[in-house]
Amino acid sequence: MTDMILSETALETASIAGGRGAWQDDETPARRLDHLRPGESCRVVALLGVGAVRRRLLDMGIVPSVCVEVIRNAPLRDPIEIRVHNTFMTLRRVEANRIEVTAVGES
Amino acid sequence: MSSLNPSSRARLKVALAGQQNAGKSTLFNALTGARQHIANYPGVTVEKKSGTYADGDLKVEVVDLPGTYSLTSFSLEERVARDFLLREKPDVIVNVIDASTLERGLPLTFQLIEMGVQVVVVVNMIDVAERLGLKVDPEALAAQLGVPVIVCVGRRGVGIAELRAAVRQMASCAHVRSPKIVDYGTLEDSIADIERRLEESSVRPAGISSRWLALALLDGGSEAETLLIGPAAERQAIAEAARSARETFGLSAGTSASDHVIACRLRHALDTIQASVQDRRRGLPISERIDRVLLNRWLAPVFLLATIWAVYQLSIVQGYELTKVTWPLLASFRNWASSVLPAAGFLTDPFARAFGLWMVDSVNTLLNYVPIFLILFSLIAILEDSGYMARIAFILDRILKRFGLHGQSTLPMVLAGVFAGGCAVPGVMATKAIPDPRARLATILTVPFMNCLAKVPLYTLLISMFFPENKGLVLFYLSTITVVVALLVAKLLTVTVLRKMETAPFVMELPHYHLPTLTGVLRRAFDRTWLYIKKVGTIVVAVAAVIYVLLQFPGLSADRIAYFQGRAEASIAEFHNRMAGNPFAAAVPSQERLIDLINVYTAYRAEKLNAGGKGASDALDAAYASRHPEFVPFLLRRGTDPNARKASSALKTLADERKTLRREMKEERLTVSALGRIGQAMEPVTRFAGFDWRINVALLSSFAARESSVATLGVLFGSDDGEAKRLEDRMEAQGRTNYTPLTAVSVMLFFALYPPCLATMIMVRLQTASTRWMLFAIVFPTMLGLAVAGTVQLTGWALALDGLTTISVIYGSALALLVVVGLYRSPREVWRTVRATPATINTRETAT
C-alpha cells in the first residue's frame, strides 16, 4: 500500500508543475499563512508545492482567492486552526507555509 | 412481504459516497441495521462495509465507500471509491453531504453527476446546520442540482424512509441527468474536443460519461489514462491530445487545468448554495465559543489531562470495582461447570473434568475484563462522537510529530491503553484513520507497547507481591514508561527503517461539537467489546487447548505415580485411624463415599469463599445441609458434639494433604512437560534477563494472548481444584519466596515491551498488508524487551540496587532520553522551517 502511494506521488511530482507566481498581486508583497497571527484574515494567492499536499488543501476548500481566517494556535504553537467559509480546520505550520496569502486585516 | 420468495426479489446495489465526518457511517447503520458485513476491498487495506435492507420486493445492498473529498487518485481511499464506482457500477449512488459545510461537499456531488450515474443527494445533519442558522431549502437545491435531495438526521433516523423511497424511485428511472452541471469557462473548448475524440474512438469504457473522462484526462493527476480501454494506439492518441490541451491551457490561463477545474467547481458550489440556502448565522458558532475555552492556550492542557484522568478513573478504577461484582458470576459459572463435569478422583481427575475446567478458567480470566472494556469503549465513543477527539489530535500533534507520529495517533494509543488498560486489537484497527502512511506504520508498530488490559493483572499481581508499600509509584512507572518507550521507538523507526517512506499533510477538519446519542455510543462500545470477545472465542480458546496439551504431555512416570499413590493411601489410612470409633464414620463406608465427601467439602469451601455476607453464607449452609444431611457433621463446624469436631478436623487434614499432593504432582508434571522443557531449554539465554523457566513458560504462553500468561502463572502457582480464588491471593501465598523484587522489575518491563499477542499480530498483518512488518513487530520488541530486562539485572547487580531503585533509575534514564530526543531537531526539520526567502523556495519545491 505504502509503495503504491510512494510511487504515485513521485509520478505526480514529475508531471505537475507548481502553480507559483501566477496569482501573485504585484502591489502587495505576498506573505505565508503561517506568518499570520490569530485573528488575522487573508486571501489565498497561490498554493506552493505539488502532489498530495496541494490536492488535499484544494479539496478542503483552500483555493486561490478564498478568504481564510486564522483562529488560533495549538497550545504548543503548532498546528494552527483556520476558518475557510464555514469550516474550521487545522494544519501544521509546515503546510501553512506553503500557502501564499495577502492580508485583508483584522476581522 | 415475508410470503415472497426471497430469490424472486429484485436486487439493487447502492453505494454511499461522501466525505469523512458527513455522517456516512451513521446513515449506513440507520439504513441497514444490524445486517452488516465488514471486509477489505480487494488487494488493499481499506475496509469495505456492506449491508442489506429489504424494501418491499426489493433487496437493496448498500456499500459504504471510504470517505473522500473528490474522485481523483491522490489517496488510496479516493482510488478505492473511484474504482468501485467504475467497476461495480452501482444502480444508485447516495451522496451524503454535511448540511453545515455544503461548499465542501458539493464538488464531489458535481463529480458524481459528471460521471453520468444515478445520484441521490442526502443533506445530512440538518439539525446541526439549523442550529448554526443555515436554512437549507431542499427543493431549491434539487432544482439546482437536477437530482433528488433528501434531508436527513442520520443519528435520529429522520429521513431514512424518504431516502429509501428515493433510492427505489431512482433505480427504476431510466433517465439519467445530463453530466453537464459545472461550467468550466475557458476549458470548455478543450473538454468538448476530448469528448468528441472519445465518442469517435472505442477507448471509453461503457457506463462512464465522456465528459467525466475528458475532465479526468485534462485534470492530469487522476491516472485517467489507465481507465481507457481498447487499442493502444488510440489510447495513446487521446492521452497525447489531453496532455497537449492541458499544457496549452496552463500557458494561456496562467494556472494549471486541475486548479482551474477545482476553482470552477467551488465557484459553482457557492452559487448553488447562494440559491438554496438562507444564511442567518449571527456571531460565532457555538462550537467556536466552546473552543475558546477548551482550546485556550493555557486551559487546553488542563482540560486534556482532566479528560484523560476521568477516562482512567471511570473505566479502569471503577471498572475494576465492577469486576468485583461480576467476578462472583464467573466464579459461580466455574462452580457450576465443576458440578456438572465428572467428579474428581482423589489424586487425578478424569480428562473431561481437567480439560473442561482449564477451558472455563481460561475464558473466565478474559471475560473478567468485559465490564472495563464496555466502560472504556463507551467513553472513547463519546470522545469521538462529541468531536473532542479531533481537538486532542490538535493539541498533541506537535509532540507526537516530533517522534514521527501524528495527531491522529492519539486515538489508537488511547484504545490500546495509554492510561493503563485497553486492547491493541482495536488500537491497531483505528490506525486506518491516520492519513500519513509513515506515521500510520510507526503507530501500528508502537501501539502494541501500550498497556493492554491483559498486561495489567500481571502488573498488579507482581506489584502487590513485591512492592506493597509503593504500589502507586510502580504502577505509575509502568503505565507511563510504555508511552515513553513507544515515543522513542517511533522516533527510532522513523529515522531508520521508515526513513524513506512518504509522509502526508496534517490537514484535518475540526468538526462541530455534537451531543453523542446513547444508541450511537452503545453500538460502538458493544461492537468493539464484541471484537474482543470474538478474540477470546477463537484464538485464545484454541491456544489454551494447545497449551493444555503441552503442559500435560508426556505426564508422570509410572513409579512417580506409584509414589504419590502410596502417600495418598497413607493419609487415607490416617483419616480412618482418627475416625475409628467415631459414629460419624458410618457416613463414609467406602472409598467412593470418602472421595464424594472430600469433593463436597472442597466445593463447599469454594462456594463459602465466594458467598458474600452472612445471609448468603447461611443460605449456603442450609442448602448443603439439605443436599448432604449425612455430611453435615463434617462440613458445618457447629455444635459442641466432640465427635463432630473430631470428624471435621480429620477431614480437614485429609483434604489439605490431598491438596499438597496434587500441587506437588502438578508441579512435577509441569517440570517434565513439553512446555516446561522448552522453558528450561531457554533458561541459559533468559537467565541474564532474570527469568527462570517458570517465567519463560508464562511468557511463551502469553504470546498466544497476554491473558494466557496470567492463566499459566495460575497453573504454575497451583490453582487448586474448586478454588475460585483470585490469582493474586494464590501467587502471593506461594511466589514470594522464589523471586526477588529485581526479578519482578525485569519481568514487568519485559512484559511491557514484549511483542504483541497473536491476535494483534494478525491485525498488524491485516493493516500493513505485509508479513515482513508483522515479523518485524514480533522480533524487534522481543529484542528490546530482553535488552531492557538484561539492563535491569545488570544495573541492579552492578550498583547493588534494590528493585524499586532500579526501576526508578531505568525510568529516569528513559525519560531523560525522551527529553533529549524531543528537543533535538533533525537538520532536515530545521531546514524545512527556515523562513522562506525567494531563493530557498525553489530549491524546497524541487527537493521535497
Contacts between the chains, C-beta under 8 A, distances in Angstrom:
chain1	res1	chain2	res2	distance
A	1	B	44	6.1
A	1	B	45	5.5
A	1	B	76	6.3
A	1	B	437	7.4
A	1	B	768	7.7
A	1	B	769	5.5
A	2	B	437	4.6
A	2	B	438	7.8
A	2	B	441	6.8
A	2	B	501	5.8
A	2	B	502	6.9
A	4	B	76	7.2
A	5	B	75	7.7
A	5	B	76	6.6
A	5	B	437	5.5
A	5	B	502	5.4
A	6	B	437	7.9
A	6	B	501	7.0
A	6	B	502	4.7
A	8	B	73	7.2
A	8	B	74	7.9
A	8	B	223	7.7
A	9	B	502	5.5
A	12	B	74	7.6
A	12	B	221	5.6
A	15	B	220	6.5
A	15	B	221	7.4
A	16	B	220	6.3
A	16	B	221	6.0
A	16	B	256	6.7
A	16	B	258	7.3
A	17	B	250	7.2
A	17	B	256	6.8
A	18	B	845	5.4
A	19	B	255	5.7
A	19	B	256	5.4
A	19	B	259	5.7
A	20	B	841	7.5
A	20	B	845	7.5
A	22	B	254	4.0
A	22	B	255	5.5
A	23	B	254	7.7
A	23	B	255	7.2
A	32	B	836	6.1
A	47	B	259	7.9
A	48	B	841	6.8
A	48	B	845	6.5
A	49	B	845	6.7
A	49	B	848	7.8
A	50	B	845	7.3
A	51	B	74	7.5
A	52	B	74	5.0
A	52	B	75	6.8
A	52	B	504	5.9
A	52	B	505	7.2
A	53	B	504	7.3
A	53	B	505	4.4
A	53	B	507	7.9
A	55	B	70	8.0
A	55	B	72	6.8
A	55	B	74	4.5
A	55	B	221	6.9
A	56	B	69	7.8
A	56	B	74	7.3
A	56	B	75	8.0
A	56	B	504	7.5
A	56	B	505	5.5
A	56	B	507	5.1
A	57	B	505	7.4
A	57	B	507	6.2
A	58	B	259	7.1
A	58	B	262	4.9
A	59	B	69	3.6
A	59	B	70	5.4
A	59	B	104	7.8
A	59	B	107	7.7
A	59	B	262	7.7
A	60	B	69	7.0
A	60	B	104	6.9
A	60	B	507	5.7
A	60	B	509	7.3
A	61	B	103	6.3
A	61	B	104	5.3
A	61	B	266	6.6
A	63	B	259	7.4
A	63	B	262	5.9
A	63	B	263	5.2
A	63	B	266	5.6
A	64	B	255	7.6
A	64	B	259	7.3
A	64	B	263	6.7
A	65	B	263	7.7
A	66	B	266	7.6
A	71	B	288	7.3
A	71	B	291	7.9
A	72	B	291	7.7
A	72	B	295	6.2
A	72	B	297	7.8
A	73	B	297	7.2
A	74	B	295	7.7
A	74	B	300	7.8
A	74	B	394	5.5
A	74	B	395	5.8
A	74	B	397	6.8
A	74	B	398	6.1
A	75	B	295	7.8
A	75	B	297	5.1
A	75	B	298	7.6
A	75	B	300	4.6
A	75	B	301	5.8
A	75	B	395	5.8
A	76	B	395	7.9
A	76	B	398	3.9
A	76	B	399	6.9
A	77	B	398	7.2
A	78	B	397	7.3
A	78	B	398	4.7
A	78	B	401	7.8
A	79	B	394	6.4
A	79	B	397	5.4
A	79	B	398	7.1
A	79	B	407	7.4
A	79	B	506	6.0
A	81	B	291	7.9
A	81	B	295	7.4
A	81	B	394	6.8
A	81	B	510	6.4
A	85	B	101	7.4
A	85	B	103	5.1
A	85	B	104	7.6
A	86	B	100	6.1
A	86	B	101	5.6
A	86	B	103	7.1
A	86	B	132	7.7
A	86	B	134	7.8
A	86	B	281	7.9
A	87	B	101	5.0
A	87	B	103	7.9
A	87	B	104	6.1
A	87	B	509	6.1
A	88	B	287	7.2
A	88	B	288	6.9
A	88	B	291	7.9
A	88	B	509	7.2
A	88	B	510	4.4
A	89	B	507	6.5
A	89	B	508	6.3
A	89	B	509	4.8
A	89	B	510	6.1
A	90	B	394	5.0
A	90	B	397	7.8
A	90	B	407	8.0
A	90	B	506	7.3
A	90	B	507	7.5
A	90	B	508	5.4
A	90	B	510	5.9
A	91	B	505	6.8
A	91	B	506	6.2
A	91	B	507	4.7
A	91	B	508	7.6
A	92	B	397	7.0
A	92	B	401	7.2
A	92	B	505	7.2
A	92	B	506	4.7
A	93	B	833	7.1
A	94	B	832	6.0
A	94	B	833	6.7
A	95	B	505	4.9
A	95	B	506	6.8
A	95	B	507	6.3
A	97	B	833	7.5
A	97	B	836	6.4
